[in-house]
Amino acid sequence: MSTRRPVIGISSYIEPAAWGVWRNVPAALVPHRYVRHVQNAGGVAVVLPPLAEPVIDEAFVVLERLDGLMLAGGVDVQPSRYGEEPQATVQEPRPERDASELALVQRAVEMDLPLLGICRGMQVLAVAAGGSLVQHLPDKIGTADHSPGPASYGQTTVNIESDSRLAAVLGERVDVSCYHHQGVAAHPGYESTGWASDGTLEAIEALDARWRVGVQWHPEVGTDPRLFEALVGAAARA
């Protein structure tokens, strides 16, 4: 029996960083808690910087060396990616990350690679499938509860479809931390499997996939390991 630990790629993007005497140095960044959760779940974490051109070819080269993929949270997906003009509330885009993650998802779907999308990552899953986003949730639900302030996580309860893969991992009700002002509006090819009490879609999954799940909340900020264990477990069975 193989004891090989599955390798999980975690998407990142380029932001100015500081360490030691260095300031505002462009760096490929992802919060370390994503890495720690993958490692604690028994996987080997590999941080993936945005791909070089041509991104589709690069995505294949990267993914054939991985057992699973995680799309981390981050800024808004550029609305032109789903055929809309940006509203005033949309954050400054990161085109290289959008192109990279959309290519990674396209290839991962073709390869049926186990995949977990977190917050922005769930939105990327939807956009890659030809779906669209709600550009500013407070305009729809009337509150900013899902993103109450800068660097301040909201708290919500997610009700999960009882016969879903997500329910098999988390049960039918889970309290979560969230930080998003956007949401998924349309998600072709995915089933809706989790909702907040205000009706905000909180989870999607692909029924025809080996394991492909998106969650709108941030499981990495807490101590619950189950989603990461599910991803690593699916990757180990690949």
N, C-alpha and C positions, 0 to 999 in steps of 0.2 A: 504493500500500500504506500502511495506517495505521501511524503510529508512536506512537499513543496508548498510554501505560502503564496497565496494569490497576490499578484501585483495589481494595485489599484491606482490609476492615474487620476489626479485632481487638477482641474483647470485653474489657471491663475491669469493675472494680467499685469501690465506694466504700470507701475505707479512710482512716484518719487519717494525714496526712503532715506533714513538716516541711521548711521551706526558709527561709533567711535568719533573720529574727527570729520567724517564724511557727511554731507548734507545734500538733500535733493538729488540723490543718485537714482536714475531709472533702474528699477529692480522688478523681477518677476515675483509677485507677492501672492500669498494666500495665508489667512490666519492659521497658526500652528494647531489650533484645536481640531481642524479637519484632519490633519496628519495624525495627531494623537489618537483620535477615535478609530481611524483605520488600523493603526498599529495595535491598539488595545483589542480590536476585534480579530486580530490574527493575520492581517494583511500587511503587505509591504507597500508603503505610500510613495508615489512618485509625483512630484509637482511638475505640471506641464505648462511651460510658457506658451504664449500665443504662437501659432504655427507660422512658418515661413511660406511664401508663395511658391508654387500653387498649393493652396491649403487643402484641397481635396486629396491630392497625392500625398501630402505630408501626413494627413489624418490616417491614411491607410498604413503608412510606414510606422506611425506611432502605435496605433491600435493593435496591429498584429503582434506587438510585443507585450500587450497588457491582457489581464484577465477580467478587468472591470473598469468602469469609468464613473467618476463623480464630478458633476458640474457644481461648483461652489457659488455662493451668493455674490452679489455685486451690483453695479449701477444698472440703470434701465437699458433694455435692448432698444436700439435705434428704431423708431417707428417705421422708417422706410423699409425695414426688413419685413414688415407685415402690411405694407402698402398704405400707410397713413402718414399724414403730416404731424409733426410733433406739437403737442400742446405746450403752454408756457411752463408747466410743472415738470416737464421731462428733464432728466439730468443730462449733463454733457456726455455724449456717447463715447464709447471706446470701440471704434470700428474694427481694430485688429482682433479684439476679443470676440466681438460678434461673429466675424467671419470664421475665426478659429473654432469656436464652440459649435456653430451651426454645421461646419464641416465634420467635426468630430461626431456629432449626433447622427448626421446622415450616414457616415460610415459605420458607426456603432449599431445603428438599426439594421443596416444591411448584413452585418456580421452577427446580429443577435447577441451582442455583448451585454452582460449585466450592467445596468446603468441606474444611478440615483441622481436626480436633479433637485437641488436645494434652493429655494426662494427664486432668485433669478434663473437658476438652473431648471426649475419647473417651467418657467416662462419660455426659456430657450427650447425645451422639448416641444411646447405647443407651437411656437413660431416655426421651428424646423419642419413640423408636420403640415404647415400651411395654415395655422391658426392665427389668432390675434389676441391683443392684450387690452385691458382696461387701463388707460394711461394715467388716471388719477382716481383711486378708489374713493376718497372722501366725497367726490362729486356724485358717486353712485350710492354710497351707504350713509352719507351724512356725518361721518365721524372720522377722526384720524387715529382710531384705537389700534390699528395694525402697525402704526409707526408714529408713536406719540411725540417724538422729539429727536433731535440729533443724538446718535449713539445711545438711544434709550429704547429698549425692547418693549413691545406690547405683550400682553398675556391674553391668550384666548383658549377656549376649549374647542377641540375639533371632534365632530361626530363622524364616524367612519362606517361606510357600508359594510354590513355584517359578513357578506360572502366574498369580500375582497381579499387580495393578497396582503394589503396593508393591515386589515383587521386581524389576519392570522399572525402578524408580527406585533401589533400594538394594542389589539383589542378594539372595541367599538367606540371608545371615548378616551381622549388623551388631552392633557393640558400642555400647552406649548408656548414657546417664545417666538415672537414674530417681529419683523422689521421690514415692511414693504408698503409702498404707497401705490403700487400697481398690482394687477391681478390678471389671471387668464380669463379671456372672454370666450374664445373658441379653441378647440383642441381636437382636430380630426384624428381618428384612429385611437384615441384614448378614452377610457371610461372615467367619469367623475366618481371619486370614491371617498371624499372627505370634505366637510363644510364647517365653517364657523357658524355661530348662532345668528349672525347677521346675513347669512346667505353667501358669504364670500367662499369661493371655491378654494379648498386648501390641499387637495390631493388628486392626482390623476395616475392611472396606470394602464399599460398596454396588455390586454388579455392574451394576445397572440405571441407575446415575447417570453423569453426564458425568465427575465426579471428586469422590468423597466418601470420605475416609479418616480413620480415627481411630488414633492411636498413644498408648500408655500412658506412653511415656517423654518426655523433655524434649529434643528436638533443638535448641531455641533456646540451650541452654547450651554447645553445642559449636561447632565450626567447619564442620561438614558442611552445605553449602547445598542439598543435592539435594531434600529434601522441600519446601522453600520455593520452589525453582525449579520443581518440579512443579506446585505450587498456582498460582503466578503464570503459568506456561505454560498451564495449563488455563483460567485466567481470561482470558488474552489471546486464546484461541480462542473465547471465549464469543460 
